[in-house]
Amino acid sequence: MAGTSLGARFYRQIKRHPGLIPMISFIGLGMGSAALYLLRLALRSPDVCWDRKNPEPWNRLSPNDQYKFLAVSTDYKKLKKDRPDF
């Protein structure tokens, strides 16, 4: 046991207990989805600023930009500008 790798031990456990396969796959799917959502929040959200040249990127957003993940009742194409330019 001391000389076996982690992958070999994992493979042996899967061979002995095939009922673990769905659990491991759903856990992997959940972790992957969470990682992709966090990556999306870090790169696409107007609340996060990675640009040092423009420390206020939310001022560049027009009223037509949809920045929410899911907008149920709002049609962003019909919105008009109701704020001043800075």
C-alpha beads as a LAMMPS data file, in Angstrom:
LAMMPS data file: protein, C-alpha beads

86 atoms
85 bonds

1 atom types
1 bond types

-500.0 500.0 xlo xhi
-500.0 500.0 ylo yhi
-500.0 500.0 zlo zhi

Masses

1 110.0

Atoms # bond

1 1 1 0.000 0.000 0.000
2 1 1 2.865 2.389 0.667
3 1 1 4.127 2.252 -2.923
4 1 1 0.782 2.616 -4.698
5 1 1 -0.252 5.919 -6.143
6 1 1 -3.401 7.817 -5.307
7 1 1 -4.908 7.086 -8.712
8 1 1 -4.378 3.330 -8.324
9 1 1 -6.039 3.319 -4.907
10 1 1 -8.929 5.393 -6.265
11 1 1 -9.368 2.975 -9.176
12 1 1 -9.417 -0.013 -6.801
13 1 1 -12.072 1.628 -4.628
14 1 1 -14.232 2.340 -7.681
15 1 1 -13.866 -1.278 -8.818
16 1 1 -14.948 -2.532 -5.372
17 1 1 -17.817 -0.057 -4.906
18 1 1 -19.392 0.847 -8.277
19 1 1 -22.174 2.734 -6.484
20 1 1 -19.698 5.562 -5.865
21 1 1 -19.514 6.446 -9.555
22 1 1 -22.731 8.541 -9.672
23 1 1 -21.857 10.303 -6.438
24 1 1 -18.362 11.193 -7.641
25 1 1 -19.664 12.352 -11.008
26 1 1 -22.337 14.613 -9.446
27 1 1 -19.816 16.065 -6.997
28 1 1 -17.438 16.730 -9.888
29 1 1 -20.219 18.331 -11.913
30 1 1 -21.197 20.565 -8.990
31 1 1 -17.614 21.633 -8.343
32 1 1 -17.074 22.370 -12.032
33 1 1 -20.271 24.414 -12.247
34 1 1 -19.350 26.400 -9.144
35 1 1 -15.869 27.100 -10.518
36 1 1 -17.254 28.277 -13.869
37 1 1 -19.809 30.528 -12.142
38 1 1 -17.108 32.105 -9.963
39 1 1 -14.972 32.643 -13.054
40 1 1 -17.918 34.315 -14.775
41 1 1 -18.496 36.568 -11.771
42 1 1 -14.834 37.538 -11.658
43 1 1 -14.594 38.352 -15.369
44 1 1 -18.013 39.657 -16.400
45 1 1 -19.501 41.337 -13.332
46 1 1 -19.407 45.140 -13.148
47 1 1 -18.768 44.880 -9.392
48 1 1 -15.243 43.518 -9.887
49 1 1 -12.561 45.835 -11.256
50 1 1 -9.357 44.333 -12.690
51 1 1 -8.436 47.441 -14.713
52 1 1 -6.250 49.973 -12.904
53 1 1 -6.621 52.551 -15.680
54 1 1 -10.387 52.787 -15.244
55 1 1 -11.224 52.183 -11.568
56 1 1 -14.950 52.754 -12.149
57 1 1 -16.011 50.412 -14.982
58 1 1 -19.695 50.596 -14.055
59 1 1 -19.794 54.104 -15.541
60 1 1 -19.132 52.611 -18.984
61 1 1 -22.266 50.451 -18.856
62 1 1 -25.102 51.684 -21.003
63 1 1 -28.699 51.078 -19.926
64 1 1 -28.959 48.396 -22.633
65 1 1 -26.175 46.193 -21.173
66 1 1 -27.481 43.131 -19.401
67 1 1 -25.140 42.345 -16.537
68 1 1 -27.459 40.106 -14.527
69 1 1 -27.222 36.365 -15.058
70 1 1 -30.979 35.973 -15.475
71 1 1 -33.386 38.807 -16.133
72 1 1 -36.926 37.466 -15.886
73 1 1 -39.126 40.488 -16.507
74 1 1 -36.722 43.201 -17.718
75 1 1 -36.166 43.809 -21.421
76 1 1 -32.843 45.643 -21.534
77 1 1 -33.222 46.651 -25.189
78 1 1 -36.122 48.996 -24.376
79 1 1 -34.484 50.861 -21.487
80 1 1 -33.573 54.507 -21.893
81 1 1 -30.734 56.426 -20.306
82 1 1 -31.869 58.131 -17.110
83 1 1 -28.569 59.087 -15.496
84 1 1 -25.946 61.752 -16.158
85 1 1 -22.536 61.186 -17.759
86 1 1 -19.523 61.475 -15.488

Bonds

1 1 1 2
2 1 2 3
3 1 3 4
4 1 4 5
5 1 5 6
6 1 6 7
7 1 7 8
8 1 8 9
9 1 9 10
10 1 10 11
11 1 11 12
12 1 12 13
13 1 13 14
14 1 14 15
15 1 15 16
16 1 16 17
17 1 17 18
18 1 18 19
19 1 19 20
20 1 20 21
21 1 21 22
22 1 22 23
23 1 23 24
24 1 24 25
25 1 25 26
26 1 26 27
27 1 27 28
28 1 28 29
29 1 29 30
30 1 30 31
31 1 31 32
32 1 32 33
33 1 33 34
34 1 34 35
35 1 35 36
36 1 36 37
37 1 37 38
38 1 38 39
39 1 39 40
40 1 40 41
41 1 41 42
42 1 42 43
43 1 43 44
44 1 44 45
45 1 45 46
46 1 46 47
47 1 47 48
48 1 48 49
49 1 49 50
50 1 50 51
51 1 51 52
52 1 52 53
53 1 53 54
54 1 54 55
55 1 55 56
56 1 56 57
57 1 57 58
58 1 58 59
59 1 59 60
60 1 60 61
61 1 61 62
62 1 62 63
63 1 63 64
64 1 64 65
65 1 65 66
66 1 66 67
67 1 67 68
68 1 68 69
69 1 69 70
70 1 70 71
71 1 71 72
72 1 72 73
73 1 73 74
74 1 74 75
75 1 75 76
76 1 76 77
77 1 77 78
78 1 78 79
79 1 79 80
80 1 80 81
81 1 81 82
82 1 82 83
83 1 83 84
84 1 84 85
85 1 85 86
